[in-house]
Amino acid sequence: MASQDYEVYRPPAHPVPEAPRTPAPRRHHPVGFCGGGPATHHWMKVVTICVVIWAATGGGYFWPMWVMIGLGIPILLGRR
């Protein structure tokens, strides 16, 4: 077998710069999507006030669920 000269790998003298990272594209959600938006935040405020009133008056029948449902359905359907 003949002896062969192999080149030894030598890294470049200066490191190769990485390509600039671009931010991931934002996902588009329909208006009124659960998890964000001013309508959802207002819904949370109103429901919180109703639950505080319900708890302060002694609990009992949980009537704030009707407020949650009545205000939540239009938000879930994308209507304001």
Steps between C-alpha positions, in 0.01 A plus 500: 500500500643836399533766760275798438535849634180615663433864563423576860187708546574842639213728600495846346709764674189712567167345593239512228226747600154353543218624288286757682199343664167630388209496743235239446199629309207600720197277479181670400205430725146600417347795683367393836728198522511357852815607673532864410353822386319783675162325496639205696666730751178694556315171540745394771454831685120479495498134605749570781279780634194273485679216680622740770144629549369142509761397761446815709126437521544151640540274199208268439370456146782587260320760290821648344503202263219667306711812460792283388290320244314809378813704446723208399304361206534813282872515578545134403308557178715800416229764544544805715 
